[in-house]
Amino acid sequence: MFYRLHVLPITLPPLRKRPADIFLLFENQKNNIKAKFKLSPDANEIVNSYPWGGNIRELKNCVEYLNALDKDIIEPNDLNNIFKKETFMNIRAIVIESGLYRIITEHMVFYNIFFSF
């Protein structure tokens, strides 16, 4: 199945290596969901300098969250809940401690074996 899908491999660098695209993608996502908010200059600087480890999916989630705040102007303190690294690390720790990590990796192995035929 891999070779059926692997007809035209496209290599796209991560968003953190394309800082010029961040603003364009951010505005595009705002237009897609018809968001009316604007970023303050400081918030804009934070958004453009953020590394976006989750790439475009993380950026889309960010825009949807900011839209849900229902504010006209987004300030830097509105971004605190999104860019808080401690929150992600806590979620990761909970997943590992709760045993979900083992379940997830077992399923990943199963799907890799199942779909490789």
Steps between C-alpha positions, in 0.01 A plus 500: 500500500790733574619479140151579371494819705867583445461604135603862536700563816483863609742631756371799689720661764346553843333830576781605735733506198255713299440805719380707203206261457371531857317829451352389165376170642367672812301749293382227264364299791331811640329552164397132482313521829390861444674622816479872569773545762827684444834444668662782693855578381648318801277196451587497131870491589442207736303305239765557234788402730335188644665175371170323411607147589156372401535670161186612319264294718624687808465832319141419397413402856651827621285705263186310600577551869560872454176529306314325782622770740265738315731802536564772246870540585717210617763604752811302607334380822227335288770276353617366836268198498607401151875534527544363850758223458444370852146399404623281216767344719239425770275330245795294377584395857138402568487291184820316591408448867145384431605220268345663195846521347527119498153464348571761232833346400346150487230629266758677287696176464179314413403753233850506354497121469139487376541768234838380377343205313 
